[in-house]
């Protein structure tokens, strides 16, 4: 999650008389304060040790550290858990803590506007504050105060419940109650739920993924679905020369119903949480469970893939991933039908890539890297004796 970036400030109404990097002075001061509070991430402790030492000794400013060590961006990867927990609540003006006590940018403006007024001048913009340690020392007391307030505030169980991670996990567990009723079992956190089919080989998985930009008042998540086979994992390892693989048959998720389907993003903060959880459960009934039921019947799944391809509306686009499943468990004829349908369904640039791969393989060329997505599946098709459809 990016809390702030220089390039978010340097466009639009940004002052013409300032260099673009001045759009990061306020970010750098906040970052410098966090570093002095021992909230830098382990990444910076190892990869930016020299810059951290210079920042702590005030040889460089927070802005210089932001540019040199953080590429002009303040991300969650720059901070440890405590730093991220504080930044999530204090940097977001819409958070519950900020609404009660104040947000960083508002405090930043108030401190320097009061100082300017007391000395008989006015800053033309927030970006005109000088990038100096003297200015940092003027800002530091309010940051110390807000951090003390936040420590007390976040210790309250009512507020702790509002933590973005806690809200996300609560939503996972609530949806999980529905999954549990259909035989799924969770990992420790409840973010991944699995069920093994009656054949003791096919594994159905539902996983929940949080958005990177979550805050206490805005917690979003996506739902991913996958089907895998233990036997297929072994077969792939043998037929791909020991290449690491997970036995995947199909990947998908709860997608929008449009032609160019994108992932549905669920809001699980506040009053919308209950309706989102109920809608996820409803879509599992309508989409996921019928799909899992299909693949629980292997002969039926193989024939469906051979006849209709590897795309399932509002779950996944057509993909060659199930080809290995057909080659492992089905007939050569079923695999050929699937492959023919897949190639014919591809837009012409993709078909050209596939035909080019076959041409190279027929010339006994060997290469490990992939020039395009799913090229390894095309190589597997060639290796397995599948033929290309006639060019149209």
JODAZI-V123950 format. One record per residue. RES is the residue in three letters. SS is DSSP state (H for helix, E for strand, C for the rest). PHI is phi as a letter, one per 30 degrees, with the letter a starting at -180 (none if undefined). OMEGA is omega in radians with two decimals (NA if undefined). Layout:
res = {RES | RES}
ss = {SS | SS}
phi = {PHI | PHI}
omega = {OMEGA | OMEGA}
This chain:
res = {UNK | UNK | UNK | UNK | UNK | UNK | UNK | UNK | UNK | UNK | UNK | UNK | UNK | UNK | UNK | UNK | UNK | UNK | UNK | UNK | UNK | UNK | UNK | UNK | UNK | UNK | UNK | UNK | UNK | UNK | UNK | UNK | UNK | UNK | UNK | UNK | UNK | UNK | UNK | UNK | UNK | UNK | UNK | UNK | UNK | UNK | UNK | UNK | UNK | UNK | UNK | UNK | UNK | UNK | UNK | UNK | UNK | UNK | UNK | UNK | UNK | UNK | UNK | UNK | UNK | UNK | UNK | UNK | UNK | UNK | UNK | UNK | UNK | UNK | UNK | UNK | UNK | UNK | UNK | UNK | UNK | UNK | UNK | UNK | UNK | UNK | UNK | UNK | UNK | UNK | UNK | UNK | UNK | UNK | UNK | UNK | UNK | UNK | UNK | UNK | UNK | UNK | UNK | UNK | UNK | UNK | UNK | UNK | UNK | UNK | UNK | UNK | UNK | UNK | UNK | UNK | UNK | UNK | UNK | UNK | UNK | UNK | UNK | UNK | UNK | UNK | UNK | UNK | UNK | UNK | UNK | UNK | UNK | UNK | UNK | UNK | UNK | UNK | UNK | UNK | UNK | UNK | UNK | UNK | UNK | UNK | UNK | UNK | UNK | UNK | UNK | UNK | UNK | UNK | UNK | UNK | UNK | UNK | UNK | UNK | UNK | UNK | UNK | UNK | UNK | UNK | UNK | UNK | UNK | UNK | UNK | UNK | UNK | UNK | UNK | UNK | UNK | UNK | UNK | UNK | UNK | UNK | UNK | UNK | UNK | UNK | UNK | UNK | UNK | UNK | UNK | UNK | UNK | UNK | UNK | UNK | UNK | UNK | UNK | UNK | UNK | UNK | UNK | UNK | UNK | UNK | UNK | UNK | UNK | UNK | UNK | UNK | UNK | UNK | UNK | UNK | UNK | UNK | UNK | UNK | UNK | UNK | UNK | UNK | UNK | UNK | UNK | UNK | UNK | UNK | UNK | UNK | UNK | UNK | UNK | UNK | UNK | UNK | UNK | UNK | UNK | UNK | UNK | UNK | UNK | UNK | UNK | UNK | UNK | UNK | UNK | UNK | UNK | UNK | UNK | UNK | UNK | UNK | UNK | UNK | UNK | UNK | UNK | UNK | UNK | UNK | UNK | UNK | UNK | UNK | UNK | UNK | UNK | UNK | UNK | UNK | UNK | UNK | UNK | UNK | UNK | UNK | UNK | UNK | UNK | UNK | UNK | UNK | UNK | UNK | UNK | UNK | UNK | UNK | UNK | UNK | UNK | UNK | UNK | UNK | UNK | UNK | UNK | UNK | UNK | UNK | UNK | UNK | UNK | UNK | UNK | UNK | UNK | UNK | UNK | UNK | UNK | UNK | UNK | UNK | UNK | UNK | UNK | UNK | UNK | UNK | UNK | UNK | UNK | UNK | UNK | UNK | UNK | UNK | UNK | UNK | UNK | UNK | UNK | UNK | UNK | UNK | UNK | UNK | UNK | UNK | UNK | UNK | UNK | UNK | UNK | UNK | UNK | UNK | UNK | UNK | UNK | UNK | UNK | UNK | UNK | UNK | UNK | UNK | UNK | UNK | UNK | UNK | UNK | UNK | UNK | UNK | UNK | UNK | UNK | UNK | UNK | UNK | UNK | UNK | UNK | UNK | UNK | UNK | UNK | UNK | UNK | UNK | UNK | UNK | UNK | UNK}
ss = {C | E | E | E | E | H | H | H | C | C | C | C | C | C | C | C | C | C | C | H | H | H | H | H | H | H | H | H | H | H | H | H | H | H | H | H | C | C | C | E | C | H | H | H | H | H | H | C | H | H | H | H | H | H | H | H | C | C | C | C | C | H | H | H | H | H | H | H | H | H | C | C | E | E | E | H | H | H | E | C | H | H | H | H | H | H | H | H | H | H | C | C | C | C | C | H | H | H | H | H | H | C | C | H | H | H | H | H | H | H | H | H | H | H | H | H | H | H | C | C | C | C | C | C | C | H | H | H | C | C | C | C | H | H | H | H | H | H | H | H | H | H | H | H | H | H | H | H | H | H | H | H | H | H | H | C | H | H | H | H | H | C | C | H | H | H | H | H | H | H | H | H | H | H | H | H | H | H | H | H | C | C | C | C | E | E | C | C | C | C | C | E | E | E | E | E | C | C | C | C | C | E | E | E | E | E | E | E | E | E | C | C | C | C | E | C | C | E | C | E | E | E | E | E | E | E | E | E | E | H | H | H | H | H | H | H | H | H | H | C | C | C | C | C | C | C | C | E | E | E | E | E | E | C | E | C | C | C | C | C | C | C | E | C | C | E | E | C | C | H | H | H | H | H | H | H | H | H | H | H | H | H | H | H | H | H | H | H | H | H | H | H | H | H | H | H | C | H | H | H | H | H | H | H | H | H | H | H | C | C | C | E | C | C | C | E | C | C | C | C | C | C | H | H | H | H | H | H | H | C | C | H | H | H | H | H | H | H | H | H | H | H | H | H | H | C | C | H | H | H | H | H | H | H | H | H | H | H | H | H | H | H | C | C | C | C | C | C | C | C | C | C | C | C | H | H | H | H | H | H | H | H | H | C | C | C | C | C | C | C | C | C}
phi = {none | c | d | a | b | e | d | d | c | d | c | i | c | d | e | d | d | c | d | e | d | d | d | c | d | d | d | d | d | d | d | d | d | d | d | d | c | i | c | d | d | d | e | d | d | c | d | b | e | d | d | d | d | d | d | d | c | i | d | b | c | d | d | d | d | e | d | d | c | b | h | i | b | c | c | d | d | d | b | d | e | d | d | d | d | d | d | e | d | c | d | d | d | c | d | d | d | d | d | d | c | k | c | e | d | d | d | e | d | d | d | d | d | d | d | d | d | d | c | i | b | b | d | d | a | d | d | d | d | d | d | b | d | d | d | e | d | d | d | e | e | d | d | d | d | d | d | d | d | d | e | d | d | d | d | d | e | d | d | d | d | d | e | e | d | d | d | d | d | d | d | e | d | d | d | d | d | d | d | e | d | c | j | d | b | c | d | e | d | i | d | b | b | b | b | c | d | d | d | i | b | d | c | c | b | b | b | c | b | d | d | d | c | d | b | d | c | b | c | b | b | b | b | c | b | a | b | b | b | d | d | d | e | d | d | d | d | d | c | c | i | i | d | d | a | c | i | d | c | a | b | a | a | d | c | d | d | d | e | c | d | c | d | d | c | c | c | b | c | i | d | d | e | d | d | d | d | d | d | d | d | d | d | d | d | d | c | d | d | d | d | d | d | e | d | d | c | e | e | d | d | d | d | d | d | d | d | b | i | c | c | b | e | i | b | a | d | e | b | d | e | d | e | d | d | d | d | d | c | c | c | d | d | d | d | d | d | d | d | d | d | d | d | d | d | d | e | e | d | d | d | d | d | d | d | d | d | d | d | d | d | d | d | i | d | b | a | c | d | c | d | a | d | i | d | d | d | d | d | d | d | d | e | c | i | d | c | d | d | d | d | c}
omega = {3.07 | 3.07 | -3.12 | -3.13 | 3.11 | -3.05 | 3.01 | -3.04 | -2.95 | 3.11 | 3.05 | -3.08 | 3.13 | -3.06 | -3.12 | -3.05 | -3.09 | 3.00 | -3.06 | -3.07 | 3.08 | 3.06 | 3.13 | -3.11 | -3.13 | 3.11 | -3.13 | 3.12 | 3.10 | 3.13 | 3.12 | 3.10 | 3.14 | 3.14 | 3.13 | 3.07 | 3.11 | -3.12 | 3.07 | -3.13 | 3.07 | 3.09 | -3.12 | 3.14 | 3.14 | -3.04 | -3.11 | -3.06 | -3.14 | 3.12 | 3.10 | 3.14 | -3.13 | 3.10 | -3.13 | 3.12 | 3.10 | 3.03 | 3.03 | 3.10 | 3.07 | 3.11 | 3.13 | 3.09 | 3.14 | -3.12 | -3.02 | -3.02 | -3.03 | 3.12 | 3.09 | -3.07 | 3.02 | -3.09 | 3.05 | 3.13 | 3.14 | -2.99 | 3.01 | -3.06 | -3.14 | 3.12 | 3.11 | 3.14 | 3.12 | -3.11 | 3.14 | -3.08 | -3.01 | -3.07 | -3.13 | -3.09 | -3.12 | -3.10 | -3.14 | 3.13 | -3.11 | 3.13 | -3.14 | -2.96 | -3.10 | 3.12 | -3.04 | -3.03 | 3.09 | 3.08 | 3.14 | 3.14 | -3.11 | -3.11 | -3.04 | 3.04 | 3.09 | 3.13 | -3.14 | -3.14 | 3.14 | -3.12 | 2.98 | 3.06 | -3.12 | 3.07 | 3.09 | 3.12 | 3.10 | -3.07 | -3.12 | 3.06 | -3.06 | 3.14 | -3.09 | 3.07 | 3.06 | 3.10 | 3.08 | -3.13 | 3.05 | -3.12 | -2.99 | -3.10 | -3.14 | 3.09 | 3.07 | -3.13 | -3.12 | 3.14 | 3.09 | 3.09 | -3.12 | 3.12 | 3.11 | -3.10 | -3.08 | 3.10 | 3.12 | -3.12 | 3.13 | -3.14 | 3.13 | 3.10 | -3.13 | 3.11 | -3.09 | -3.13 | 3.14 | 3.13 | 3.10 | -3.13 | 3.10 | 3.12 | 3.10 | -3.09 | 3.12 | 3.07 | 3.13 | 3.10 | 3.09 | -3.13 | 3.13 | 3.14 | 3.10 | 3.00 | 3.12 | 3.12 | -3.02 | 2.86 | -3.03 | -3.07 | -3.10 | 3.14 | 3.12 | 3.14 | -3.08 | 3.06 | 3.09 | -3.11 | -3.11 | 3.12 | 3.12 | -3.10 | -3.09 | -3.11 | 3.07 | -3.08 | 3.02 | 3.13 | -3.13 | -3.05 | 3.13 | 3.00 | -3.11 | -2.99 | -3.09 | 3.02 | -3.08 | -3.09 | -3.06 | -3.09 | -3.07 | -3.11 | 3.05 | -3.14 | 3.11 | 3.13 | 3.05 | 3.07 | -3.11 | 3.14 | 3.11 | 3.14 | 3.13 | 3.11 | 3.11 | -3.14 | 3.14 | 3.12 | -3.14 | -3.04 | 3.06 | 3.05 | 3.09 | 3.13 | -3.13 | 3.12 | -3.07 | 3.12 | -3.08 | 3.03 | -3.04 | 3.00 | 3.08 | -3.14 | 3.01 | -3.05 | 3.03 | -3.01 | -3.11 | -3.13 | 3.07 | -2.98 | 3.05 | -3.12 | 3.02 | -3.14 | -3.02 | 3.07 | -3.06 | 3.05 | 3.00 | -2.98 | -3.12 | -3.04 | -3.05 | -3.12 | 3.11 | -3.14 | 3.12 | 3.13 | 3.08 | 3.11 | 3.13 | -3.14 | 3.03 | 3.13 | -3.04 | -2.98 | -2.99 | -3.07 | 3.05 | 3.10 | 3.13 | 3.11 | 3.10 | -3.08 | 3.00 | 3.08 | -2.96 | 3.13 | 3.14 | 3.13 | -3.14 | -3.13 | 3.10 | 3.13 | -3.14 | -3.06 | -2.98 | 3.13 | -3.02 | 3.08 | 3.12 | -3.04 | 3.10 | 3.04 | 3.11 | 3.05 | 3.08 | -3.08 | 3.08 | -3.09 | -3.12 | -3.12 | -3.13 | 3.10 | 3.12 | 3.14 | -3.11 | -2.98 | -3.07 | 3.12 | 3.08 | -3.12 | 3.10 | 3.12 | -3.14 | 3.12 | 3.13 | -3.08 | 3.12 | 3.13 | -3.13 | -3.11 | -3.12 | -3.09 | -3.06 | 3.00 | -3.01 | 3.11 | 3.12 | 3.12 | 3.11 | 3.09 | -3.11 | 3.13 | 3.11 | 3.10 | 3.12 | 3.14 | 3.14 | -3.14 | 3.09 | 3.09 | 3.10 | 3.03 | -3.12 | 3.08 | -3.06 | -3.07 | 3.14 | 3.14 | -3.14 | -3.09 | 3.08 | 3.10 | 3.13 | 3.09 | 3.11 | 3.08 | 3.12 | 3.11 | 3.12 | -3.13 | -3.08 | 3.05 | 3.10 | -3.09 | 3.12 | 3.03 | 3.11 | 3.10 | -3.14 | NA}
